[in-house]
Amino acid sequence: MHRLRTCAARLRPLTASQAAQTVGQQRPITVASTGSTRTFQPIRCYSAPVASEPFLNGTSSNYVEEMYYAWLENPKSVHKSWDVFFRNANAGAPPGAAYQSPLGLSAASSSLVAPQLSSLVGAQPNVEKLVEDHLAVQSLIRAYQIRGHHVAQLDPLGIMDADLDSHVPTDIITSSDKLDLAVFKERLRVLTVGGFYGLDESDLDKVFRLPTTTFIGGSETALPLKEIIRRLEMSYCQHIGVEFMFINDLEQCQWIRQKFETPGVMQFTLEEKRTLLARMVRSTRFEEFLQKKWSAEKRFGLEGCESLIPALKTIIDKSSENGVENVIMGMPHRGRLNVLANVIRKELEQIFCQFDSKLEAADEGSGDVKYHLGMYHRRINRVTDRNITLSLMANPSHLEAVDPVVQGKTKAEQFYCGDNDGNRVMSILLHGDAAFAGQGIVYETFHLSDLPSYTTHGTVHVVANNQIGFTTDPRMARSSPYPTDVARVVNAPIFHVNADDPEAVIYVCKVAAEWRATFHKDVVVDLVSYRRMGHNEMDEPMFTQPLMYKQIKKQKPVLQKYAEKLIAEGAVSRQEYEEEIAKYDKICEEAYARSKDEKILHIKHWLDSPWPGFFTLDGQPKSLTCPSTGLTEENLNHIGQMASSVPVEDFTIHGGLSRILKSRGQMVQNRTVDWALGEYMAFGSLLQEGIHIRLSGQDVERGTFSHRHHVLHDQNVDKRICIPMNHLSPDQAPYTVCNSSLSEYGVLGFELGFAMASPNALILWEAQFGDFHNTAQCIIDQFICPGQAKWVRQNGIVLLLPHGMEGMGPEHSSARPERFLQMCNDDPDVLPNLTDDIAVRQLYDCNWIVVNCSSPGNYFHVLRRQILLPFRKPLIVFTPKSLLRHPEARSSFDEMLPGTHFQRLIPEAGSASERPEEVKRLIFCTGKVYYELTKERKNRGMEGNVAIARIEQLSPFPFDQVKAESERFANADLVWCQEEHKNQGYYDYVKPRIRTTIQRAKPVWYAGRDPAAAPATGNKKAHLMELQRFMDTAFTLDAFKDQQ
Ligand SMILES: Cc1ncc(C[n+]2csc(CCOP(=O)(O)OP(=O)(O)O)c2C)c(N)n1
């Protein structure tokens, strides 16, 4: 195409009047995109008449263009005369010289063309200049598109560079005093002298043809250079800085260019302006009202970035117009109360009463500070007159941690309403500039955005970029030019906008919402603003940013500026403006008066994810019992068949896998399950009962230890897969199993969010090895552990954490049970009432459940119990590695039949239980070490005098069953045995609880590894020696006599 431009058109500058007559025919081009087609208007084709080639005119050039393309593909496919013409033109022949008549061509050959051309080119040097000038103009346009944002006037204070760089790119003809002709000319001169473009002042009035990659011409295809520059300045260097040229999709780039370059795009109706003013009034006066009433309270006000409120409202209005019915939002502290009041429309009195420190909390748990609480609200969108549900997720202080949670919740809402393309449910994420740049979870969340099982089909990100993070300047807080650069990794366009220009803000928000609706991809709006107060209202910003704050003190509030603008334009009268303010102030005052009537604080009014129908109307569980988690033999057989077969035809699986499936089949015949089959039985049965299951994590489809194989791969057809679990019965719930990106923080947060959407789903996240969960520690500490206490919302997420000391070194060994146990809320020193319903009651009171199952049957039960319970609690499961294939780690169908339950404690059932009074030692343990203990006991022939009991549910602690077991072996001393080091594992958790159970009547001795800094040795021999040493301790009956 580039060659065609130079040869078929032989561009040369036209005068302005000529240009007006030579408007090229515009033909719309239609571009296919996901699910729809779009038409761009206008796309120019180079069809202007060119005087120098007599046969080229407006009507013939299409024909020439086609000939040219044909020639490019195959020079022999066109007539010889065209062949010669294109060769000459391509070689640089000047206008009029490229064409040679066919007659003269009888002996035409490329050897003839070259000497002829060289003389022609030499004879008309100005043609070269013309081509160069056009190329220069094209480069200039491109330079603005790529780098215009670097000089856009983004900082409302006018003292900072949003990209942290005061340098003006050398290839744009602008300066911060843009459009000042003198400055402009000087810069043009510098560029000319520098030889960058080779243009000079005399070119300013010359008319240049515009390339197809710009829309600045509107309906014109050629413009004088001066006008080209002016329009580029208007598009790219005013209050909007558009960063998009890194996107490697032409259609998307064209779309954005059209949105920002087309002349007159930023025009607003009177109605729109007045609505915008009213929204600015609400945003501004809300903060003023809070400041007036509670001047000594922290509220993390929005002052300096008030246009955030109309920005969000515009995104929501536009999205609602495009069919969105449900918007899930996540945001940090800044402006959160304002968003709750003016975007979500939480009742103002509910917000105001949060400021009343004397109000008592009605709900159990810690509650949370007001600027962390979530909210769910369904209402009519006044602009579109359509229903819309808005929810703001509760979040911790930990900045950006809520991002993946919002995405997971959004994905779940899309999944449950069959919204496969994100047309009805969307997410909006708000960020602070320092956090957006600094927190790695932002990057991890972006990387989920286009993965099939994690995409939410485009998120609109809004950065409240107040150009400061607490007391830290941006130049100390990030190494990238903008805080938003992280978004570039997923090709998200970034719209920087000066937040003191509300109309520009509204415009980019409209475009952002349209972008999301059109391309279903992420987009970022960067609201460049300032922070009028300190980090919070108590902070003194002058300590650290004196000059910035001197400027801020002089800065006229944006509402005032915008109101004055509209009054000057005549869009609104001063009286109307003042009435609007008075109206909103009155609303606030009335709500304030009502808030005084509130007697009690209800955190449950701040629930972000209600589960209608799951609880009673009072929010209580419908019962406090749990039915049997067993299954019929028939059902176990049916699921077992599916787990051991390939339910589709002509599907070739790997030979090794065939053997695995065959051995599963044999297990089913023998009425036994191993770990994988036990899990299969639990999943399969819940699916058949209508419970959706989603298992996500790194390599979960096969299973890190190659034991699961939930996704079969055809060995002959690329990417053909089969998930037998989805073939159980026609009316079953869907099973989702998905290998995730290599992120724990992001993916665990995502699954937690997914689990929030519905109580009727089993959502599991599996760590590759249990210790990797600590890169997601924030999700565990801030959401999973205290979520219900802070935000009265339950969550039944399951964490599968492979754990066990197997000589694999300090990593890959410990899932750190001690940390989970240390965060359990049960009291070690208080023996609960040992009533019949203690098991369920304890579960209801706990903050999470921690188990380490020693048998596949018990694992099966605990998974099923998770759903059959009438409430939801997070479940932490330490899962095995070597036990997956241990011949003894099998369970019989008998342990899984109707009437069976999860066993919180598996008592001694061997010879020791025959004469319990003769038993000298009762060893309590959990997990894999049980198999090492029983082996050692057998080797030593001590089965009659050492009993071993397995605590399968560590927390809530089975006080009742530990008591029963201790009383059964009344003459035995008590030992806690674990394979973990003494300062790790379970010891510190179980010891005081066993002591409480036996009323401190006996000591609880320790057999296990010594305290250590690392979780395990890297030396296999040392590992085995350690194991032998603590086995010796466990089975030496007088091992503790010196400690008596
Ligand atoms: C993960 C995390 N680290 C540190 C903090 C403490 N902190 C609270 S606000 C803040 C500054 C945030 O700056 P920015 O993201 O620009 O938002 P702003 O407060 O300016 O709106 C910091 C460091 C935190 N809340 N979370």
The ligand as a MOL file (V3000), in Angstrom:
LIG
                    3D

  0  0  0     0  0            999 V3000
M  V30 BEGIN CTAB
M  V30 COUNTS 26 27 0 0 0
M  V30 BEGIN ATOM
M  V30 1 C -0.5580 -3.2280 50.6020 0
M  V30 2 C -0.5790 -1.9340 51.3630 0
M  V30 3 N 0.5820 -1.3570 51.7110 0
M  V30 4 C 0.5780 -0.1820 52.3810 0
M  V30 5 C -0.5770 0.4110 52.7250 0
M  V30 6 C -0.5660 1.7320 53.5240 0
M  V30 7 N -1.1410 2.8070 52.6780 0 CHG=1
M  V30 8 C -2.4000 3.1830 52.7940 0
M  V30 9 S -2.8190 4.3310 51.6940 0
M  V30 10 C -1.2760 4.3880 51.0610 0
M  V30 11 C -0.9610 5.3000 49.9360 0
M  V30 12 C -1.7600 4.9300 48.7260 0
M  V30 13 O -1.5030 5.8130 47.6950 0
M  V30 14 P -2.3510 5.7700 46.3860 0
M  V30 15 O -2.4620 4.3750 45.8790 0
M  V30 16 O -1.7990 6.7390 45.4250 0
M  V30 17 O -3.8050 6.1710 46.8580 0
M  V30 18 P -4.2650 7.5500 47.5410 0
M  V30 19 O -4.2830 7.3320 49.0170 0
M  V30 20 O -3.3220 8.6000 47.1300 0
M  V30 21 O -5.6190 7.7740 47.0320 0
M  V30 22 C -0.4640 3.4960 51.7140 0
M  V30 23 C 0.9560 3.2890 51.4160 0
M  V30 24 C -1.7600 -0.2460 52.3820 0
M  V30 25 N -2.9410 0.2290 52.7270 0
M  V30 26 N -1.7320 -1.3900 51.6730 0
M  V30 END ATOM
M  V30 BEGIN BOND
M  V30 1 1 1 2
M  V30 2 1 2 3
M  V30 3 2 2 26
M  V30 4 2 3 4
M  V30 5 1 4 5
M  V30 6 1 5 6
M  V30 7 2 5 24
M  V30 8 1 6 7
M  V30 9 2 7 8
M  V30 10 1 7 22
M  V30 11 1 8 9
M  V30 12 1 9 10
M  V30 13 1 10 11
M  V30 14 2 10 22
M  V30 15 1 11 12
M  V30 16 1 12 13
M  V30 17 1 13 14
M  V30 18 2 14 15
M  V30 19 1 14 16
M  V30 20 1 14 17
M  V30 21 1 17 18
M  V30 22 2 18 19
M  V30 23 1 18 20
M  V30 24 1 18 21
M  V30 25 1 22 23
M  V30 26 1 24 25
M  V30 27 1 24 26
M  V30 END BOND
M  V30 END CTAB
M  END
